[in-house]
Amino acid sequence: MILLNDFKRQWEDCGEAVLDAVRAVGESGWYVLGEEVRQLEAALAALWGRRFCVGVGSGLDAIEIALRALGCGPGDRVVTTPNSAFATTLAIVRVGAVPIFADVDAGGQIDLDQCREILSTRRDVRFLVPVHLYGEPLDPAALAGMREQLGCRIVEDCAQSILARRDGRPAGATGEAAATSFYPTKNLGALGDGGAILTDDAELAEVARQIRDYGQSEKYRHARLGTNSRLDEVHAAILRRAFLPRLDGWTARRRAIAARYRAGIRQARLRIPAAQTEGVGHLFPVLVPATVRAAFRAHLKERGVATGEHYPVPIPDQPAMREVPFEAPRGLARVREFCASEVSLPIHPYLHDDEVERVVEAVNAWGG
Ligand SMILES: *Cc1c(COP(=O)(O)O)cnc(C)c1O
C-alpha cells in the first residue's frame, strides 16, 4: 500500500540521528526548557526571518497562546476559515472568542476578499486567523493590507506551511504572530507533539513565554494565569539535530512529487486546484464530483493507493460547534461543496519514484 505518511521509512533514515539527539539530552541532565529549546527557537526564528520564537506543547496551544498574548479574550470576534484542522477554530473558542467564518475560494483556502469585507464592515471584528492550508502560501500583500489599513491583528496558522514563500516573503512573516505545529505528519514533525510561535514583537514573545510556563515572569512569580505548554528538551533536540538538517531536502522532494502529479495526471473528472510556485506540498488535494468521490477512493485503494479527505466536514458543521456561538456572514456554500469533493493523494518525502508513477497511473486509469 502506498501510504499518506511513511514513518517507518523515516525512522530507517533518521533513527540513528534521533537516538543521538535523545542521548545528548539524557547526558545533559536537563529535560524541560533548557539549551535545546533555546537553540531550536533560535534556529526556527532565523529560518522564518522573525526575531523571536517560543516553543510550546502543540500547534493548538501555539495559536491559543499567540491570541491570548495579543490580547484576544472572551467575546472578541475572530475571522477564520471553515476548512482546516479543527484545532484552528478550537484555539479561538478556547480563549473565549467567537469565530466568524469566511467562506473558501476554489482551492479550499480562506477567501481573503471576504475577510476584508467582513473586517471593513464589522468594526467589532479585530482579529484574523488565516491558515496557509496544504502548504500553499496565502497572498502576503492582502494580509498586510488588512493589518495596516483595517487595523486587525493576525495570527497566521503555519502548521502546514513551514518554508513556504510567496512574493519573496515566508508564509507567517506578515501577521503579528505565526503559529506552527510539530505533530508527526507535519512537514517538520516530531516523534510526538510540539509547536512554536514566531513573532517580531518582543513584548508578545515575553508574554507567550510566561503563558506557556504557568504565567511565571520569574521563578515562583506569577504575573498572569498561564498554562503548562512547554516544549520538551528531547523533542527540541530531535527536531533541531535530526530533522531540521533534512527539511530542505524533504521540501524539495514534496515539490518534485507535486510537480510530477501536475504533469502526469490526465483525468477528465478530476480538478487540481491552482498552486503557488513556492508552496511546500504538505498535502496534494484534488477535486472530484461529490457523487463519485467514494468510488474514486475505492478505485485507488484497490490499486494500493491510500487517500485522505482534508477535511470531510466543514468546521462550523461539526457537532461540537453546536455548543458555541459563531457566525458565517457570507454563508458556507463553497466550503460545503469543497469538503464533499476533496481527495488527498499521497505526498511525503519518502515516496519512491515508481510509487509516484503508480499513483499517476491509478488516477488516470479511473473510469476506464
Ligand atoms: C495540525 C494542525 C493544527 C494543530 O496542531 P497540533 O500540533 O496537532 O495541535 C492547527 N492547524 C492546522 C492547519 C493543522 O494542520
The ligand as an SDF file (V2000), in Angstrom:
LIG
                    3D

 15 15  0  0  0  0  0  0  0  0999 V2000
   -2.0740   20.1690   12.7550 C   0  0  0  0  0  0  0  0  0  0  0  0
   -2.7240   21.4920   12.6370 C   0  0  0  0  0  0  0  0  0  0  0  0
   -3.0320   22.2650   13.7620 C   0  0  0  0  0  0  0  0  0  0  0  0
   -2.8890   21.7560   15.1640 C   0  0  0  0  0  0  0  0  0  0  0  0
   -1.6210   21.3470   15.5160 O   0  0  0  0  0  0  0  0  0  0  0  0
   -1.4500   20.2980   16.7430 P   0  0  0  0  0  0  0  0  0  0  0  0
    0.0220   20.3050   16.9700 O   0  0  0  0  0  0  0  0  0  0  0  0
   -1.9810   18.9960   16.2710 O   0  0  0  0  0  0  0  0  0  0  0  0
   -2.2100   20.8490   17.8980 O   0  0  0  0  0  0  0  0  0  0  0  0
   -3.5730   23.5220   13.5670 C   0  0  0  0  0  0  0  0  0  0  0  0
   -3.8080   23.9880   12.3390 N   0  0  0  0  0  0  0  0  0  0  0  0
   -3.5440   23.2730   11.2290 C   0  0  0  0  0  0  0  0  0  0  0  0
   -3.8100   23.8740    9.8950 C   0  0  0  0  0  0  0  0  0  0  0  0
   -3.0020   21.9930   11.3400 C   0  0  0  0  0  0  0  0  0  0  0  0
   -2.7540   21.2940   10.2300 O   0  0  0  0  0  0  0  0  0  0  0  0
  1  2  1  0
  2  3  1  0
  2 14  2  0
  3  4  1  0
  3 10  2  0
  4  5  1  0
  5  6  1  0
  6  7  2  0
  6  8  1  0
  6  9  1  0
 10 11  1  0
 11 12  2  0
 12 13  1  0
 12 14  1  0
 14 15  1  0
M  END
$$$$
